Amino acid sequence: MPSWDIRPQGVQGQLQLTGTKAGELEKALKTLGTDVSQAAQAAGTAVPGSQAETRLQGPVAPGQAPLSQKAMGPVAAALAEYFKEREKDLKAMAERIQAAVTGAALATREYVEGDLDTAKQAQDAARAVDLDLLKDLGGRK
């Protein structure tokens, strides 16, 4: 059995700080997405004005985007491709943060309750970024 010496109040403080920083990161990523979208629109296209929009006919369900689409210029296409490739990295980053926070909280709770085996399982699941296992461990009690 592992030997641990955890101060739950210290863990709680660090989790709160991490949550605050994660919120700031989320806000920055949303702002980045908006700014890149605006930059892509402002970059324009390499086609004449009359061809800058593909007009499609047909009914559109309520609440759906119109069928017509603006032509995408080379800068917009490059930005879209760049962020398409980064999407998996950003998702993995968010999952790792969530796993670390959830794992630390669960492991600390189990430590306080004296269940060191479950605490170790939560710690290992967080290290492996196994969100499903962490959710299962969280609902155990």
Beta strands, then each sheet from edge to edge (+ up, - down):
strand 1: 53-54
strand 2: 69-70
sheet 1: 1+ 2-
end
